C-alpha cells in the first residue's frame, strides 16, 4: 500500500491521477446515477455479471454514438 502511495505522489503520476476523477470515477458515477446500477434485481454472481456487462456495453455504445455524431 505504501508503495502505491509513493507512486501516486510522484510528479508524472500526479497529473495522471488527477484525471482519474474525470474519467474512470465519472464512468462509475454515471453508471450508478443514469443506468440504475446502485442495486441489482437479479440474483447470483453469473446473472449479475451478465447484467453488468450488458449495462456497460450499452454505455459504451452510447458513448461511441455520441462521439461519431
N, CA, C and O atoms as a Maestro MAE file, in Angstrom:
{
 s_m_m2io_version
 :::
 2.0.0
}

f_m_ct {
 s_m_title
 :::
 protein
 m_atom[276] {
  # First column is atom index #
  i_m_mmod_type
  r_m_x_coord
  r_m_y_coord
  r_m_z_coord
  i_m_residue_number
  s_m_chain_name
  s_m_pdb_residue_name
  s_m_pdb_atom_name
  i_m_atomic_number
  :::
  1 25 0.830 -1.195 0.000 1 A "UNK " " N  " 7
  2 3 0.000 0.000 0.000 1 A "UNK " " CA " 6
  3 2 0.871 1.253 0.000 1 A "UNK " " C  " 6
  4 15 0.594 2.217 -0.714 1 A "UNK " " O  " 8
  5 25 1.905 1.226 0.793 2 A "UNK " " N  " 7
  6 3 2.777 2.388 0.881 2 A "UNK " " CA " 6
  7 2 3.453 2.681 -0.450 2 A "UNK " " C  " 6
  8 15 3.646 3.842 -0.810 2 A "UNK " " O  " 8
  9 25 3.810 1.638 -1.177 3 A "UNK " " N  " 7
  10 3 4.460 1.806 -2.467 3 A "UNK " " CA " 6
  11 2 3.512 2.485 -3.462 3 A "UNK " " C  " 6
  12 15 3.939 3.330 -4.249 3 A "UNK " " O  " 8
  13 25 2.240 2.120 -3.426 4 A "UNK " " N  " 7
  14 3 1.247 2.734 -4.305 4 A "UNK " " CA " 6
  15 2 1.117 4.222 -4.014 4 A "UNK " " C  " 6
  16 15 1.033 5.031 -4.939 4 A "UNK " " O  " 8
  17 25 1.102 4.581 -2.762 5 A "UNK " " N  " 7
  18 3 1.011 6.000 -2.392 5 A "UNK " " CA " 6
  19 2 2.229 6.768 -2.881 5 A "UNK " " C  " 6
  20 15 2.103 7.909 -3.326 5 A "UNK " " O  " 8
  21 25 3.398 6.162 -2.803 6 A "UNK " " N  " 7
  22 3 4.613 6.835 -3.271 6 A "UNK " " CA " 6
  23 2 4.556 7.104 -4.772 6 A "UNK " " C  " 6
  24 15 4.926 8.188 -5.224 6 A "UNK " " O  " 8
  25 25 4.098 6.129 -5.538 7 A "UNK " " N  " 7
  26 3 3.991 6.281 -6.989 7 A "UNK " " CA " 6
  27 2 2.973 7.361 -7.335 7 A "UNK " " C  " 6
  28 15 3.200 8.176 -8.229 7 A "UNK " " O  " 8
  29 25 1.864 7.361 -6.630 8 A "UNK " " N  " 7
  30 3 0.795 8.311 -6.916 8 A "UNK " " CA " 6
  31 2 1.235 9.755 -6.718 8 A "UNK " " C  " 6
  32 15 0.737 10.650 -7.400 8 A "UNK " " O  " 8
  33 25 2.150 9.991 -5.807 9 A "UNK " " N  " 7
  34 3 2.560 11.361 -5.495 9 A "UNK " " CA " 6
  35 2 3.795 11.825 -6.266 9 A "UNK " " C  " 6
  36 15 4.282 12.931 -6.031 9 A "UNK " " O  " 8
  37 25 4.308 11.007 -7.174 10 A "UNK " " N  " 7
  38 3 5.427 11.460 -7.994 10 A "UNK " " CA " 6
  39 2 4.926 12.460 -9.034 10 A "UNK " " C  " 6
  40 15 3.732 12.521 -9.327 10 A "UNK " " O  " 8
  41 25 5.838 13.229 -9.578 11 A "UNK " " N  " 7
  42 3 5.465 14.326 -10.472 11 A "UNK " " CA " 6
  43 2 4.689 13.865 -11.697 11 A "UNK " " C  " 6
  44 15 3.656 14.449 -12.021 11 A "UNK " " O  " 8
  45 25 5.158 12.841 -12.378 12 A "UNK " " N  " 7
  46 3 4.500 12.402 -13.607 12 A "UNK " " CA " 6
  47 2 3.144 11.768 -13.358 12 A "UNK " " C  " 6
  48 15 2.227 11.923 -14.164 12 A "UNK " " O  " 8
  49 25 3.010 11.063 -12.259 13 A "UNK " " N  " 7
  50 3 1.768 10.349 -11.975 13 A "UNK " " CA " 6
  51 2 0.706 11.238 -11.347 13 A "UNK " " C  " 6
  52 15 -0.485 10.934 -11.417 13 A "UNK " " O  " 8
  53 25 1.128 12.318 -10.743 14 A "UNK " " N  " 7
  54 3 0.164 13.191 -10.058 14 A "UNK " " CA " 6
  55 2 -0.880 13.742 -11.034 14 A "UNK " " C  " 6
  56 15 -2.072 13.746 -10.726 14 A "UNK " " O  " 8
  57 25 -0.441 14.205 -12.204 15 A "UNK " " N  " 7
  58 3 -1.370 14.737 -13.199 15 A "UNK " " CA " 6
  59 2 -2.286 13.634 -13.724 15 A "UNK " " C  " 6
  60 15 -3.479 13.846 -13.942 15 A "UNK " " O  " 8
  61 25 -1.705 12.459 -13.921 16 A "UNK " " N  " 7
  62 3 -2.483 11.318 -14.390 16 A "UNK " " CA " 6
  63 2 -3.543 10.919 -13.361 16 A "UNK " " C  " 6
  64 15 -4.677 10.605 -13.724 16 A "UNK " " O  " 8
  65 25 -3.178 10.931 -12.101 17 A "UNK " " N  " 7
  66 3 -4.118 10.563 -11.040 17 A "UNK " " CA " 6
  67 2 -5.218 11.614 -10.906 17 A "UNK " " C  " 6
  68 15 -6.362 11.280 -10.598 17 A "UNK " " O  " 8
  69 25 -4.877 12.876 -11.135 18 A "UNK " " N  " 7
  70 3 -5.885 13.937 -11.068 18 A "UNK " " CA " 6
  71 2 -6.936 13.776 -12.158 18 A "UNK " " C  " 6
  72 15 -8.088 14.156 -11.953 18 A "UNK " " O  " 8
  73 25 -6.570 13.223 -13.311 19 A "UNK " " N  " 7
  74 3 -7.526 12.998 -14.394 19 A "UNK " " CA " 6
  75 2 -8.459 11.835 -14.112 19 A "UNK " " C  " 6
  76 15 -9.499 11.700 -14.757 19 A "UNK " " O  " 8
  77 25 -8.095 10.995 -13.152 20 A "UNK " " N  " 7
  78 3 -8.885 9.809 -12.822 20 A "UNK " " CA " 6
  79 2 -10.320 10.181 -12.464 20 A "UNK " " C  " 6
  80 15 -11.259 9.499 -12.877 20 A "UNK " " O  " 8
  81 25 -10.496 11.254 -11.703 21 A "UNK " " N  " 7
  82 3 -11.845 11.646 -11.282 21 A "UNK " " CA " 6
  83 2 -12.702 12.090 -12.462 21 A "UNK " " C  " 6
  84 15 -13.930 12.037 -12.389 21 A "UNK " " O  " 8
  85 25 -12.075 12.520 -13.536 22 A "UNK " " N  " 7
  86 3 -12.817 12.952 -14.717 22 A "UNK " " CA " 6
  87 2 -13.134 11.802 -15.652 22 A "UNK " " C  " 6
  88 15 -14.047 11.912 -16.470 22 A "UNK " " O  " 8
  89 25 -12.406 10.708 -15.552 23 A "UNK " " N  " 7
  90 3 -12.587 9.610 -16.498 23 A "UNK " " CA " 6
  91 2 -13.162 8.380 -15.825 23 A "UNK " " C  " 6
  92 15 -14.343 8.082 -16.001 23 A "UNK " " O  " 8
  93 25 -12.371 7.669 -15.070 24 A "UNK " " N  " 7
  94 3 -12.797 6.390 -14.504 24 A "UNK " " CA " 6
  95 2 -13.882 6.573 -13.454 24 A "UNK " " C  " 6
  96 15 -14.915 5.906 -13.514 24 A "UNK " " O  " 8
  97 25 -13.670 7.451 -12.510 25 A "UNK " " N  " 7
  98 3 -14.654 7.641 -11.447 25 A "UNK " " CA " 6
  99 2 -15.961 8.189 -12.016 25 A "UNK " " C  " 6
  100 15 -17.038 7.850 -11.526 25 A "UNK " " O  " 8
  101 25 -15.880 9.018 -13.028 26 A "UNK " " N  " 7
  102 3 -17.078 9.579 -13.654 26 A "UNK " " CA " 6
  103 2 -17.896 8.479 -14.325 26 A "UNK " " C  " 6
  104 15 -19.126 8.514 -14.304 26 A "UNK " " O  " 8
  105 25 -17.225 7.523 -14.909 27 A "UNK " " N  " 7
  106 3 -17.897 6.404 -15.565 27 A "UNK " " CA " 6
  107 2 -18.731 5.614 -14.561 27 A "UNK " " C  " 6
  108 15 -19.884 5.285 -14.836 27 A "UNK " " O  " 8
  109 25 -18.162 5.312 -13.411 28 A "UNK " " N  " 7
  110 3 -18.900 4.569 -12.397 28 A "UNK " " CA " 6
  111 2 -20.025 5.401 -11.792 28 A "UNK " " C  " 6
  112 15 -21.085 4.869 -11.461 28 A "UNK " " O  " 8
  113 25 -19.800 6.692 -11.650 29 A "UNK " " N  " 7
  114 3 -20.851 7.564 -11.128 29 A "UNK " " CA " 6
  115 2 -22.029 7.629 -12.096 29 A "UNK " " C  " 6
  116 15 -23.184 7.584 -11.674 29 A "UNK " " O  " 8
  117 25 -21.741 7.733 -13.394 30 A "UNK " " N  " 7
  118 3 -22.811 7.734 -14.390 30 A "UNK " " CA " 6
  119 2 -23.562 6.413 -14.395 30 A "UNK " " C  " 6
  120 15 -24.783 6.389 -14.552 30 A "UNK " " O  " 8
  121 25 -22.843 5.325 -14.225 31 A "UNK " " N  " 7
  122 3 -23.491 4.007 -14.189 31 A "UNK " " CA " 6
  123 2 -24.467 3.931 -13.020 31 A "UNK " " C  " 6
  124 15 -25.553 3.366 -13.147 31 A "UNK " " O  " 8
  125 25 -24.083 4.488 -11.907 32 A "UNK " " N  " 7
  126 3 -24.953 4.444 -10.735 32 A "UNK " " CA " 6
  127 2 -26.142 5.385 -10.882 32 A "UNK " " C  " 6
  128 15 -27.277 5.019 -10.575 32 A "UNK " " O  " 8
  129 25 -25.875 6.594 -11.353 33 A "UNK " " N  " 7
  130 3 -26.928 7.600 -11.431 33 A "UNK " " CA " 6
  131 2 -27.877 7.407 -12.611 33 A "UNK " " C  " 6
  132 15 -29.094 7.477 -12.442 33 A "UNK " " O  " 8
  133 25 -27.341 7.169 -13.786 34 A "UNK " " N  " 7
  134 3 -28.144 7.189 -15.006 34 A "UNK " " CA " 6
  135 2 -28.589 5.824 -15.485 34 A "UNK " " C  " 6
  136 15 -29.534 5.724 -16.268 34 A "UNK " " O  " 8
  137 25 -27.930 4.772 -15.033 35 A "UNK " " N  " 7
  138 3 -28.219 3.449 -15.568 35 A "UNK " " CA " 6
  139 2 -28.682 2.455 -14.506 35 A "UNK " " C  " 6
  140 15 -28.681 1.247 -14.745 35 A "UNK " " O  " 8
  141 25 -29.072 2.948 -13.354 36 A "UNK " " N  " 7
  142 3 -29.665 2.099 -12.330 36 A "UNK " " CA " 6
  143 2 -28.763 1.022 -11.779 36 A "UNK " " C  " 6
  144 15 -29.216 -0.095 -11.529 36 A "UNK " " O  " 8
  145 25 -27.496 1.332 -11.584 37 A "UNK " " N  " 7
  146 3 -26.583 0.298 -11.097 37 A "UNK " " CA " 6
  147 2 -26.268 0.428 -9.609 37 A "UNK " " C  " 6
  148 15 -25.261 -0.101 -9.138 37 A "UNK " " O  " 8
  149 25 -27.112 1.120 -8.881 38 A "UNK " " N  " 7
  150 3 -26.928 1.154 -7.427 38 A "UNK " " CA " 6
  151 2 -27.335 -0.174 -6.810 38 A "UNK " " C  " 6
  152 15 -26.709 -0.652 -5.864 38 A "UNK " " O  " 8
  153 25 -28.377 -0.754 -7.349 39 A "UNK " " N  " 7
  154 3 -28.893 -2.020 -6.838 39 A "UNK " " CA " 6
  155 2 -29.132 -2.959 -8.010 39 A "UNK " " C  " 6
  156 15 -29.274 -2.516 -9.149 39 A "UNK " " O  " 8
  157 25 -29.175 -4.227 -7.735 40 A "UNK " " N  " 7
  158 3 -29.446 -5.206 -8.774 40 A "UNK " " CA " 6
  159 2 -30.764 -5.917 -8.477 40 A "UNK " " C  " 6
  160 15 -31.126 -6.115 -7.317 40 A "UNK " " O  " 8
  161 25 -31.459 -6.287 -9.513 41 A "UNK " " N  " 7
  162 3 -32.716 -7.004 -9.366 41 A "UNK " " CA " 6
  163 2 -32.548 -8.499 -9.599 41 A "UNK " " C  " 6
  164 15 -33.479 -9.276 -9.385 41 A "UNK " " O  " 8
  165 25 -31.352 -8.900 -10.040 42 A "UNK " " N  " 7
  166 3 -31.103 -10.312 -10.309 42 A "UNK " " CA " 6
  167 2 -30.308 -10.912 -9.155 42 A "UNK " " C  " 6
  168 15 -29.709 -10.196 -8.353 42 A "UNK " " O  " 8
  169 25 -30.315 -12.237 -9.089 43 A "UNK " " N  " 7
  170 3 -29.588 -12.931 -8.028 43 A "UNK " " CA " 6
  171 2 -28.568 -13.873 -8.639 43 A "UNK " " C  " 6
  172 15 -28.774 -14.424 -9.721 43 A "UNK " " O  " 8
  173 25 -27.481 -14.044 -7.938 44 A "UNK " " N  " 7
  174 3 -26.440 -14.952 -8.391 44 A "UNK " " CA " 6
  175 2 -25.333 -14.213 -9.113 44 A "UNK " " C  " 6
  176 15 -25.571 -13.258 -9.852 44 A "UNK " " O  " 8
  177 25 -24.125 -14.674 -8.883 45 A "UNK " " N  " 7
  178 3 -22.960 -13.998 -9.451 45 A "UNK " " CA " 6
  179 2 -22.970 -13.999 -10.976 45 A "UNK " " C  " 6
  180 15 -22.644 -12.985 -11.592 45 A "UNK " " O  " 8
  181 25 -23.335 -15.107 -11.588 46 A "UNK " " N  " 7
  182 3 -23.315 -15.163 -13.055 46 A "UNK " " CA " 6
  183 2 -24.373 -14.242 -13.654 46 A "UNK " " C  " 6
  184 15 -24.124 -13.608 -14.680 46 A "UNK " " O  " 8
  185 25 -25.538 -14.158 -13.038 47 A "UNK " " N  " 7
  186 3 -26.592 -13.270 -13.529 47 A "UNK " " CA " 6
  187 2 -26.195 -11.801 -13.367 47 A "UNK " " C  " 6
  188 15 -26.427 -10.989 -14.262 47 A "UNK " " O  " 8
  189 25 -25.600 -11.468 -12.231 48 A "UNK " " N  " 7
  190 3 -25.163 -10.089 -12.001 48 A "UNK " " CA " 6
  191 2 -24.050 -9.725 -12.978 48 A "UNK " " C  " 6
  192 15 -24.021 -8.613 -13.505 48 A "UNK " " O  " 8
  193 25 -23.140 -10.657 -13.218 49 A "UNK " " N  " 7
  194 3 -22.039 -10.419 -14.153 49 A "UNK " " CA " 6
  195 2 -22.590 -10.125 -15.552 49 A "UNK " " C  " 6
  196 15 -22.125 -9.198 -16.216 49 A "UNK " " O  " 8
  197 25 -23.562 -10.895 -15.997 50 A "UNK " " N  " 7
  198 3 -24.190 -10.662 -17.310 50 A "UNK " " CA " 6
  199 2 -24.878 -9.302 -17.344 50 A "UNK " " C  " 6
  200 15 -24.776 -8.570 -18.328 50 A "UNK " " O  " 8
  201 25 -25.574 -8.974 -16.271 51 A "UNK " " N  " 7
  202 3 -26.316 -7.712 -16.173 51 A "UNK " " CA " 6
  203 2 -25.368 -6.513 -16.243 51 A "UNK " " C  " 6
  204 15 -25.641 -5.536 -16.940 51 A "UNK " " O  " 8
  205 25 -24.256 -6.597 -15.514 52 A "UNK " " N  " 7
  206 3 -23.284 -5.501 -15.505 52 A "UNK " " CA " 6
  207 2 -22.630 -5.351 -16.872 52 A "UNK " " C  " 6
  208 15 -22.444 -4.233 -17.354 52 A "UNK " " O  " 8
  209 25 -22.283 -6.463 -17.493 53 A "UNK " " N  " 7
  210 3 -21.670 -6.387 -18.825 53 A "UNK " " CA " 6
  211 2 -22.625 -5.769 -19.835 53 A "UNK " " C  " 6
  212 15 -22.203 -4.979 -20.680 53 A "UNK " " O  " 8
  213 25 -23.879 -6.110 -19.760 54 A "UNK " " N  " 7
  214 3 -24.873 -5.528 -20.651 54 A "UNK " " CA " 6
  215 2 -24.999 -4.028 -20.430 54 A "UNK " " C  " 6
  216 15 -25.079 -3.263 -21.391 54 A "UNK " " O  " 8
  217 25 -25.017 -3.605 -19.177 55 A "UNK " " N  " 7
  218 3 -25.120 -2.169 -18.862 55 A "UNK " " CA " 6
  219 2 -23.915 -1.401 -19.404 55 A "UNK " " C  " 6
  220 15 -24.071 -0.349 -20.024 55 A "UNK " " O  " 8
  221 25 -22.711 -1.932 -19.166 56 A "UNK " " N  " 7
  222 3 -21.522 -1.223 -19.641 56 A "UNK " " CA " 6
  223 2 -21.396 -1.277 -21.156 56 A "UNK " " C  " 6
  224 15 -20.861 -0.347 -21.760 56 A "UNK " " O  " 8
  225 25 -21.872 -2.336 -21.777 57 A "UNK " " N  " 7
  226 3 -21.889 -2.382 -23.241 57 A "UNK " " CA " 6
  227 2 -22.809 -1.289 -23.782 57 A "UNK " " C  " 6
  228 15 -22.472 -0.614 -24.755 57 A "UNK " " O  " 8
  229 25 -23.961 -1.118 -23.154 58 A "UNK " " N  " 7
  230 3 -24.893 -0.062 -23.565 58 A "UNK " " CA " 6
  231 2 -24.266 1.315 -23.376 58 A "UNK " " C  " 6
  232 15 -24.422 2.190 -24.226 58 A "UNK " " O  " 8
  233 25 -23.559 1.509 -22.267 59 A "UNK " " N  " 7
  234 3 -22.898 2.789 -22.030 59 A "UNK " " CA " 6
  235 2 -21.819 3.056 -23.085 59 A "UNK " " C  " 6
  236 15 -21.671 4.184 -23.554 59 A "UNK " " O  " 8
  237 25 -21.067 2.014 -23.457 60 A "UNK " " N  " 7
  238 3 -20.022 2.177 -24.472 60 A "UNK " " CA " 6
  239 2 -20.607 2.470 -25.850 60 A "UNK " " C  " 6
  240 15 -20.059 3.281 -26.596 60 A "UNK " " O  " 8
  241 25 -21.709 1.820 -26.191 61 A "UNK " " N  " 7
  242 3 -22.371 2.084 -27.473 61 A "UNK " " CA " 6
  243 2 -22.895 3.519 -27.508 61 A "UNK " " C  " 6
  244 15 -22.790 4.207 -28.523 61 A "UNK " " O  " 8
  245 25 -23.456 3.951 -26.393 62 A "UNK " " N  " 7
  246 3 -23.960 5.320 -26.298 62 A "UNK " " CA " 6
  247 2 -22.812 6.321 -26.449 62 A "UNK " " C  " 6
  248 15 -22.944 7.315 -27.163 62 A "UNK " " O  " 8
  249 25 -21.698 6.062 -25.786 63 A "UNK " " N  " 7
  250 3 -20.527 6.939 -25.883 63 A "UNK " " CA " 6
  251 2 -19.992 6.973 -27.305 63 A "UNK " " C  " 6
  252 15 -19.635 8.036 -27.813 63 A "UNK " " O  " 8
  253 25 -19.937 5.815 -27.947 64 A "UNK " " N  " 7
  254 3 -19.459 5.729 -29.325 64 A "UNK " " CA " 6
  255 2 -20.372 6.498 -30.267 64 A "UNK " " C  " 6
  256 15 -19.895 7.222 -31.141 64 A "UNK " " O  " 8
  257 25 -21.696 6.345 -30.095 65 A "UNK " " N  " 7
  258 3 -22.658 7.034 -30.963 65 A "UNK " " CA " 6
  259 2 -22.533 8.556 -30.810 65 A "UNK " " C  " 6
  260 15 -22.615 9.290 -31.795 65 A "UNK " " O  " 8
  261 25 -22.337 9.019 -29.587 66 A "UNK " " N  " 7
  262 3 -22.166 10.458 -29.370 66 A "UNK " " CA " 6
  263 2 -20.850 10.961 -29.947 66 A "UNK " " C  " 6
  264 15 -20.767 12.095 -30.417 66 A "UNK " " O  " 8
  265 25 -19.830 10.124 -29.911 67 A "UNK " " N  " 7
  266 3 -18.528 10.502 -30.453 67 A "UNK " " CA " 6
  267 2 -18.566 10.586 -31.972 67 A "UNK " " C  " 6
  268 15 -17.951 11.474 -32.562 67 A "UNK " " O  " 8
  269 25 -19.286 9.666 -32.609 68 A "UNK " " N  " 7
  270 3 -19.388 9.629 -34.075 68 A "UNK " " CA " 6
  271 2 -20.238 10.793 -34.584 68 A "UNK " " C  " 6
  272 15 -19.934 11.390 -35.617 68 A "UNK " " O  " 8
  273 25 -21.285 11.103 -33.863 69 A "UNK " " N  " 7
  274 3 -22.214 12.159 -34.298 69 A "UNK " " CA " 6
  275 2 -21.630 13.554 -34.214 69 A "UNK " " C  " 6
  276 15 -22.305 14.528 -34.549 69 A "UNK " " O  " 8
  :::
 }
 m_bond[275] {
  # First column is bond index #
  i_m_from
  i_m_to
  i_m_order
  :::
  1 1 2 1
  2 2 3 1
  3 3 4 2
  4 3 5 1
  5 5 6 1
  6 6 7 1
  7 7 8 2
  8 7 9 1
  9 9 10 1
  10 10 11 1
  11 11 12 2
  12 11 13 1
  13 13 14 1
  14 14 15 1
  15 15 16 2
  16 15 17 1
  17 17 18 1
  18 18 19 1
  19 19 20 2
  20 19 21 1
  21 21 22 1
  22 22 23 1
  23 23 24 2
  24 23 25 1
  25 25 26 1
  26 26 27 1
  27 27 28 2
  28 27 29 1
  29 29 30 1
  30 30 31 1
  31 31 32 2
  32 31 33 1
  33 33 34 1
  34 34 35 1
  35 35 36 2
  36 35 37 1
  37 37 38 1
  38 38 39 1
  39 39 40 2
  40 39 41 1
  41 41 42 1
  42 42 43 1
  43 43 44 2
  44 43 45 1
  45 45 46 1
  46 46 47 1
  47 47 48 2
  48 47 49 1
  49 49 50 1
  50 50 51 1
  51 51 52 2
  52 51 53 1
  53 53 54 1
  54 54 55 1
  55 55 56 2
  56 55 57 1
  57 57 58 1
  58 58 59 1
  59 59 60 2
  60 59 61 1
  61 61 62 1
  62 62 63 1
  63 63 64 2
  64 63 65 1
  65 65 66 1
  66 66 67 1
  67 67 68 2
  68 67 69 1
  69 69 70 1
  70 70 71 1
  71 71 72 2
  72 71 73 1
  73 73 74 1
  74 74 75 1
  75 75 76 2
  76 75 77 1
  77 77 78 1
  78 78 79 1
  79 79 80 2
  80 79 81 1
  81 81 82 1
  82 82 83 1
  83 83 84 2
  84 83 85 1
  85 85 86 1
  86 86 87 1
  87 87 88 2
  88 87 89 1
  89 89 90 1
  90 90 91 1
  91 91 92 2
  92 91 93 1
  93 93 94 1
  94 94 95 1
  95 95 96 2
  96 95 97 1
  97 97 98 1
  98 98 99 1
  99 99 100 2
  100 99 101 1
  101 101 102 1
  102 102 103 1
  103 103 104 2
  104 103 105 1
  105 105 106 1
  106 106 107 1
  107 107 108 2
  108 107 109 1
  109 109 110 1
  110 110 111 1
  111 111 112 2
  112 111 113 1
  113 113 114 1
  114 114 115 1
  115 115 116 2
  116 115 117 1
  117 117 118 1
  118 118 119 1
  119 119 120 2
  120 119 121 1
  121 121 122 1
  122 122 123 1
  123 123 124 2
  124 123 125 1
  125 125 126 1
  126 126 127 1
  127 127 128 2
  128 127 129 1
  129 129 130 1
  130 130 131 1
  131 131 132 2
  132 131 133 1
  133 133 134 1
  134 134 135 1
  135 135 136 2
  136 135 137 1
  137 137 138 1
  138 138 139 1
  139 139 140 2
  140 139 141 1
  141 141 142 1
  142 142 143 1
  143 143 144 2
  144 143 145 1
  145 145 146 1
  146 146 147 1
  147 147 148 2
  148 147 149 1
  149 149 150 1
  150 150 151 1
  151 151 152 2
  152 151 153 1
  153 153 154 1
  154 154 155 1
  155 155 156 2
  156 155 157 1
  157 157 158 1
  158 158 159 1
  159 159 160 2
  160 159 161 1
  161 161 162 1
  162 162 163 1
  163 163 164 2
  164 163 165 1
  165 165 166 1
  166 166 167 1
  167 167 168 2
  168 167 169 1
  169 169 170 1
  170 170 171 1
  171 171 172 2
  172 171 173 1
  173 173 174 1
  174 174 175 1
  175 175 176 2
  176 175 177 1
  177 177 178 1
  178 178 179 1
  179 179 180 2
  180 179 181 1
  181 181 182 1
  182 182 183 1
  183 183 184 2
  184 183 185 1
  185 185 186 1
  186 186 187 1
  187 187 188 2
  188 187 189 1
  189 189 190 1
  190 190 191 1
  191 191 192 2
  192 191 193 1
  193 193 194 1
  194 194 195 1
  195 195 196 2
  196 195 197 1
  197 197 198 1
  198 198 199 1
  199 199 200 2
  200 199 201 1
  201 201 202 1
  202 202 203 1
  203 203 204 2
  204 203 205 1
  205 205 206 1
  206 206 207 1
  207 207 208 2
  208 207 209 1
  209 209 210 1
  210 210 211 1
  211 211 212 2
  212 211 213 1
  213 213 214 1
  214 214 215 1
  215 215 216 2
  216 215 217 1
  217 217 218 1
  218 218 219 1
  219 219 220 2
  220 219 221 1
  221 221 222 1
  222 222 223 1
  223 223 224 2
  224 223 225 1
  225 225 226 1
  226 226 227 1
  227 227 228 2
  228 227 229 1
  229 229 230 1
  230 230 231 1
  231 231 232 2
  232 231 233 1
  233 233 234 1
  234 234 235 1
  235 235 236 2
  236 235 237 1
  237 237 238 1
  238 238 239 1
  239 239 240 2
  240 239 241 1
  241 241 242 1
  242 242 243 1
  243 243 244 2
  244 243 245 1
  245 245 246 1
  246 246 247 1
  247 247 248 2
  248 247 249 1
  249 249 250 1
  250 250 251 1
  251 251 252 2
  252 251 253 1
  253 253 254 1
  254 254 255 1
  255 255 256 2
  256 255 257 1
  257 257 258 1
  258 258 259 1
  259 259 260 2
  260 259 261 1
  261 261 262 1
  262 262 263 1
  263 263 264 2
  264 263 265 1
  265 265 266 1
  266 266 267 1
  267 267 268 2
  268 267 269 1
  269 269 270 1
  270 270 271 1
  271 271 272 2
  272 271 273 1
  273 273 274 1
  274 274 275 1
  275 275 276 2
  :::
 }
}
